[in-house]
Amino acid sequence: MAMQTKLPVGIENFREIRTGGFYYVDKTGLIKTLLENPGKVNLFTRPRRFGKTLNMSMLKYYFEAGNDIMSFDNVMTFNNVTLFDGLEISKEKELCEEYMGKFPVISITLKGATGESFEDAKVMLRRIIGKEAMRFRFLLESDRIDDAERSQYEALVSMDKKGAFTMSDELLKDSLQTLSQLLQKHYGRDVIMLIDEYDVPLDKAYQSGYYDSMVELVRILFGNAFKTNDSLKFAVLTGCLRITKESIFTGLNNFNVYTVKDVQYNEYFGFLDREVQNLLKYYGFMEKYDAIKKWYDGYNFGKLEVYCPWDVVSYCHALRMEPSTEPQNYWVNTSSNDIIRRFLSRAKTADRNDIEQLINGNSIKKIIRQELTYRDLDSNSDNLWSILFTTGYLTQRSVETGELTELVIPNREIQWIFIRQIREWFKWETEKNMEKLEDFCRAFLENDTAAIEEGFNAYLKKTISIRDTNVRKEMKENFYHGILLGLFGNMDGWDVQSNAESGDGYSDISIEIEDQETGIVIELKYAENASFDTACREAMKQINDRNYGEKLADDGMTTIRKYGIACYKRRCKVISG
């Protein structure tokens, strides 16, 4: 039996994947589509981890020429050609003869062009562009550029004794244009420019308070590179957000933007269903298809449904390590998910009700603005809905004929992210009034079910419930379970255990307050159709039948409080025994 290829977890270099024995989902059709729909500047906006960087790497290796000028003969000698053997684009013989390995390529990512200050960010931007310029050190020996041009190149790659690039601010603004002009003169061919994560510097600048300065710098840098650059063949940019044209793309003609709402190129970012099935068949994981679809599918790009590639590859890798692994949240670990916290902190009651509808599996309709500046993000909650959509936390269910777009949470993973962020936000909100929180928790010590009920109802009114009939009952109960754990976690001297083994099973929540020799055991139930009394009795019966208080007694707790709590929507009922 032949050895299976490796899964490219976290690998975004096309050459490494193609030469290192890794599984590759063929997206080279992007090249043909791009060449058949020419635009001077092409911007692709997609959520993170949907293959943007890998596609940019693919474009680089397809178009990039070698350093030898004579490689432009009709016979292709550049070794990148073999990387595309057997792939879809290799069938396009005429395109390959005309374009493969025939152009100088400038390829950078602005992911690292950030800093706590504008000066720090410029240092990183100089480094990114300077290191890319150093790939072309052969320009120093080129007989196709003159001494003045050679001096220009030397200024681009000049460094101080500490290894920091020293190009001036004015040269930095001209750097991409200057480098492309030098490459054009050396090769006799116009330059292809690839800029990945173009919007990251603006995001960081907005967060750190130097947004205006960064906008001005990027506007001039891009204007010189794309608008007034006669050496440019075409450019491709990627990012998460479509920044308004008036902000940084002023005056650009032949500027094509392809967002998640557009049908063009929708199959090249993300995995299609057939691609996922082929991958699962190859590795022998077809029995996991339904689970993968629930957790990682559901994104609608244009009119096409796609999976998040990062999640699918990560989960399949985990399955190869341990076949019994259940689906996990991989996407959440690639970002801080600050956008949801920002939204919740500004959300009005109507917004929280909308979030509740989404978490419960329903849809909402909103006006989506695809062109924004970073200043627009916090101006009102309507803009934040647009950001949640463009960054992949929401997707469109259907294309609306009017201004409204029908939005849903795409899959189980994103639903979980929302729930976790809501819990964290709720915990932060409750901690602002510690006196009220302490009174609520002490009610459990004092066996005051009325105060517990009143307090918990008050907290539930502030948060967002889960009551979707398509969600397992256990998941609904876990939501309320998580709220209580968060509240108890603020009490000093309380040893709080979740799903602790006790007696003949596992109690939902077990608490030991050692200095008072008091133990608390809580069982939570979801009260279907508001059947509070039935659910409470069921909870208390489970506590007693399974001897959940036994471990507390064994640990020296002389007083043991038992509570059955039933929850439905934003209401609860509490009994003790």
N, C-alpha and C positions, 0 to 999 in steps of 0.2 A: 504494500500500500504506500503510495506516494505521500511524502510529508506535506501537510497543509501549510499554506503561506501564513505569515504572521499578520496580526491585526495592527494597523498603524495608529495606536493610541497616542494622541498628542503630536504626531508627526505631520508637519505641514509643508515639507519640502518634497516636491514632485520627484526630483531625481532620486532622493533617498528611498522613497516608496517604490519606485520602478526598478531600482538596482539592489534593494535590500531584501527582496523576497517578501514584500508586504501585499496584502489584498488591496486592490484598487477598484473602486466603482468608477467606471469610465464616464467622465464629464467632458471629454475633448470635443464633443459636438458644440460646445461653447465657442470654440475657435472659428468654426465654419459660420455659425450664426453671426458672430461679431464681424467677420470679414464681409459677409453678404449684406450687412446693415451698417454701413460705415457712418461713423460720427467722429468728429475731431476729438471730443472729450466725452467719455462714457462713464457714468456713475451708477454703480450697483449698490443699493442699500438693502441689507438683510440683517436679521438678528445675529448675535454672536454665535459662533460654533456651528455655522451652516455651510462651511466650506469655502468662504471667501478667500482666505489666505492661501489655501491649497490651489485654488483656481488661478490665483495670481502667480503662484510659483509655476504652474503648468504653462501659463502664457509666456512667462520669461524663458523657460527652456525651449519652447516651441519657436519663438521668434529670434532668439539671441544668436548672433553670429559669433564666430571665433575671433581671435585677435588678428589672425592672418588676413590681410586685405584680399589676397588671392583666393580665399575661400568663396568669393562671390562668383566663381566660375559656375557654369551650369551643372557641373558634377558636385553634388553635396558631399562635403567631406567632414563636416562638423559632427562630432560624436554624439551630440544630443539627439540626432535623428533616430538612433536605436531606442531611445526612451519611448517612442510612440509606436513602435512595432506592434501590430495586432490591435491597436486601438481604433476607435471609430474614425478619427481624423485621418488616419493613414490611408483610408479608402479614397480620400479626396486628392488624387494624384496631382491635378493641375494646381490646386491651392498649395500643396506641399512644395511643389517645384518653385512656385513663385514666392512663397513666404517663409517656409521653414528654414531657420538658421541663416536668415538673410538681413537682419537688422540689428543695429546697436540698440540695447535695451537698458534703460535706467529703471531700477526696481528698488523701491524703499518702502518701509512700513513706518508710519508715524506713531505707532503704539507707544514707543518710548519717549516721544517728544513732549515730556511733561516735567513739571517741577513745582515746588511750593511758591516760587516767584517767577516773574517773567524772565529774569536773567538766567535762572536755573534752566528754564525751558529752552531758551536760546542755546545754552551750552549743549543740551541734548540734541537739539535740531542740527547744530553744527556737526556734532559727532555722527549723526545718522547720514547726513549728506556727504560729509567728509569721508566716511568709511566706504560709501558707495563709490565716490570718486576714486578712491584708492584701488578699486578693482581694475581701473583702466590705466595703471602705471605705464603701460606701453606707450601712452601718449607722449611721454617724455622723450622717447626715441623715434617718434613718428616723423617722417620726412614730409608729411602733408600739412603740418602746422608750422607757423613761423615762431620766432623767438618771443614775440609779444604774447602770442597765444599760449606758448609754453609757460610763460610767467603767470598767466591767468590760471592755468592748471595747477602750478606749484602753490599758488595762493589758496586754492581750494583744499589742498591736502596738507598744508603747512601746520605743524604742531609745535607747542612749546615743550619745555623739558619734562613737564608732567604728563605729556601725551594728550593734552587738550587741543582741539583744533582752534586755530587763531583767526580764521576768516572774519573780516569786519562785518558789521551789520549790513552795510550796503552790498557787500559781496554775497552775504547770506541771502538777501532778497533776490539777487540775480543768479544764485548758484545753479539751480536746475536748468535755467536757460543757458548759462555759460557752458556747463558740462555737455548739454545736448549739442550746442554749436560746435564744440571741439570734436565730439564723436562724429557728428555729421561730416565735418571736414576730413577726418581721418578715413572714415569708411566710404564716403561718397553716397551715403544713404541717410534718409531722414530717421529720426530716433523715435522709438516707441517708449512711452513713459508709463510706469505702473506705480501707483501710490495706494498702498493698503492702509486701512484704518485712518483715513484722512481727517475724521472728526474728533479723534481722541485728544489732540492738543487743545481744541476748543472746549471740550467737556471739562478737562482739568483746569483750564484757565478760568472758566466760569465758577468752578468750585473754590478756586483759590484767590479770586479777586483781581485778576489781570486780564479779563476777557477782552476789553476794548483794544488793548495793546496786541494781543495775540490775533484778533480778527484783522487788524491792520497789517500785521506781518504776513499772515497767511494769504490775505487778499493780494498783496503785492507779489509774494512768492508765486502764487498760482497764476496771477495775471501775466507775469513775465514768462512763466513756463508754458502757458496754454494759449494766451491771447496774442502776444506779440512775438511769438517764437516761430520763425520760418523754418527751423530745423526739425519741427515736430511732425511725425507721421500721424500718430494718434496717441491718445492717453486713455488709460482705464483707471478709475478710482473706486475704492470700496469703503463702506462705512456702515454704521447702524442707523444714523439719522440723515435725512435730507435737509441740509442747512439751506435756508432761503438764498436764492440766487443773488439777491441784492446785498447779501452780507459778505460773501467771499468770492462769488463767481460773476461779479459785475462785468457786463459787456461781452460775455462769451457767446459766440454764435455756434451753431451746430453742436449744441450741448445736449446730450441725451441722458435722461435719468430713468432708471428702471427700478421701481420700488416693489414691495410685496403685493401691491394692488395691481401691478401690470402683468399681463399674460406673457410678454416676451421674456425669454430666458428663465421662465419659472422652473423648468426641469433641471437646471444646472446648479442650483443651490438647495441642498437637502437631498435626501434619498427618496426615490419613488417606491411605491409598494412592491413592484416587481423586483427592484434592486434589493430591497430588504429580504424578500423571499429567496432570491438567488443566494444572498449571503448566508441566510439561515440554512438553506439546503446544503451549501458547500461545507459548513461546519457541523452539520447534523443537529441543528437546534430548532427544527420546524415546530416542535411541540411548544416552543415559547412564543410563537407568532402572535397569538391572541394577546398575551400579556404585553409584548413589545408594542403592539398597535395601541393598546389602551394607554400605555405610559408615555410613548414617545412620538406617536403620530398626531394627526389632527391639525397641522398648520396648513392654511390655505394661502398659497402664493398665486395670485391671479385666480385662475379657475382650477388649479391643480393642488391636490393634497399631498403633503410631503412629511417625512419624518426628520427629526433632528439627527444629523449624522453622528455627532459627538456622543449622544446617548446610546445609539444603536451599537456603535463600535465599542464603547466602554462596557456596555452590558455583555456583549458577546465575548469580550476579553475576560470578563469576570466569570462567565459561564465556562470558559475553557479551563480556568483555574479551579472552579468549584461548580459542577453542573447543577447543584441544588440552589444556587444563588437566586434570590428573588429580585425583581426590578428595584433599582435604587435611583436616587436623585443625583445625577451626574452634572447636569447643567448648572444647578444651583451653586456648585463648588467653583465655578469659573468666574464668578462675579459676586460683588457684595450685595446685589439686589437693592441698592439704595433707592431706586426709583419707586418701589412699592412703599417703603417707609416714608419717603417724601410725599407720596400721594395720601397715605393714611393720615399724616400729620396735618394735611390741609383739607381733608375730606369733610364735606358737610354731611348732614344726616341723609340727604338724598343720594349722595355719592356712596355712603356706606350701605345703603339699601341696594344700590346697583351692584356693589361688590358681593353682597349676600346672594343676590340673584345669580351672579356668575358662578360663585362657588357651589351653589346648589344645582348647577348644571343647566341653568337657563341662559337666555341671550338678552342682551340689551342693545339699543340702537343709539348711536352717537355720531356727531359730525366729526370726521377725521380730517385734520389738517396735516398734509404731508410736508409742507414747507414751513419750517420753523427756525427761529433763532434761539440760542440758549436762553436769552432773556424771556422768551415766550413761555418757557417751561413752567415757571412758577407764577405767571401772571393770573391764571385761573385754572380750575380743575379740569375744564374742558380740554385744555392743551395737554394735560397729563394723561387723559384718556388716549390722545393721539400718540404720546410717547410709549405708553404701555402696548399699544398696537404695533408700532414700528420696531420696537425692541423685542417682540416675540412673546410677551406675557399674555397677550390676547391675539386672536386671529379672527378673520372674517368668516362668517358662516355662509353668507350669500352676498352677491353684488346688488346693491340697491340702485334703483333707477333715479332716485333723488339725491339729496345731500347726505342722507343717513346711511351708515354702515352697520350691519348687524354683527355684533361682537360676541365671542364666546371664549372661555378658557380652553386652549387646544387639547389638553390631555391631563392625565392623572398627575404627572410630575409637576406641571405648572400649578395645578390646583393645590398640591402639597406646599409649594413655595408660598403661595398666597396665605395659606393657613398658618404656616410657620411665622411669616412676617406679621400677620395679624396678632398672633400670640405675643410676639415680642413688643409690638406697639401697645397692646393692651397692658402688658406688664409695666411698661414705662409710664403709661397713663395712671395706673393704679398706685404706683409708687409715689406719685406726686402728693397723695393724701395718706400718709402713713398712719395717722391717728384713726381714720376711718377703717383702714385695712386691719389694724391691730384689734379694733373693736369687733370686726367680723370674725377674725380668727379665734378670739377669746370666747365667742359664743359657742364654739365647738367644745371648749373646755368646760363651760358652764351648762352644757346640755340645753341651751336656749334655741330650740328649733325655730321659733318664730323669728328671732333675730337672724339666724342663719338664712332662713328663707327670704326675709326682707333684704338682707345684704346681697345675697347671691342674685336675686332678681334685679337689683339695682345695677350690679356689674354686668349682667347679661344684656341689659338694655343699652349698654355702651359698646357692646362688641357685635360680632357678626356670627350668626348661627349657621349651622349646616343641617339641612333637612331634605336634601334631594332624595327622592325615592329611589334613584338609581345608585345611591351610595349605600354600602353595607351599613347595617345597624351599628356594628362595632366601630366604624369610622365616625359616626355621629356621636357615639358615646365618648370616643377618644377626644373629640373636640372639647367637650365640657370637662373631661378628665384633665386635659391640658391647662384649662383656665384655672381650675382649683389648685393644681400643682404650682402654677405660677404665683398664685396668691399666697399659698403656704410657704413658698420658698423665701419669702421676705422675713419670716419669723426667726429671730435668734434663739438658739437652744432647742429648736424643733427638728428632730430627726425624721425627715419625710422620705418615705419609700414608695415607689410606684410599682405596682404589680409584684409585690413582695410575696414570697412563698410563706404560707401560714396555714396550719391545720391541714385540710385536705385539698388545698388549691392555692390560688393566687388572688389576694385582695387587690382591688383597684388602687386604694391609697391606705397606707399604714403609717401612723405617726407616733413617735415616742417623745414625751416631754419629761426628761429624766428628773429634773429638780422638783417636779410635782407628782412624780410617779404615776402619770396619767398616760394612757394609750388611747388612740383614736383609730377606728377602722371605718372606712367609707366604701360603699359600693354604689356605683352610678349606673342608671338605666335610662335609655331613651324611651320616653313615653309616647309611643305611636298613637297618633290622633288624640293627643292630650289625655291619655288614660293614666293620669298621675297616680291615683290610689293603687291601681293594679301594679304599676311599675315599682312603686315604693315598697309594697308588700313583697314583690318578687326579689328586690334587692336585699331587704332585711332577711328574708328566708334563706337566701344564698349565704349571707354572713353567718347565720346560726347553723345551717345544715353543714357547712364546710369548716366550721370552727376557726374562722378567721382571727378571732381574738386570742387563740391559743399561744401564738408566739409572743404576743405582747405580755401575757401573763408570765410566760417563761422568762422573759427579760426583766421581770421585777415590777411591772406596771400594776399597781394595786387597784387603780380605777380605770375601767375600760369603757369608752364611749363608742356606741355603734350607731351609724347613720346610713339610712337608705335614702338616696337622692334621685328623684326622677326629673328629667329635663325635656322640654319640648319648645322649639323656637327660642324665645327669650324669656321663658318662664320656668320655674322649678317648684317642686314640693319636697319637703324634708320630713322624715319621721325618724325617731330614735328608738332604741330598744336595748 
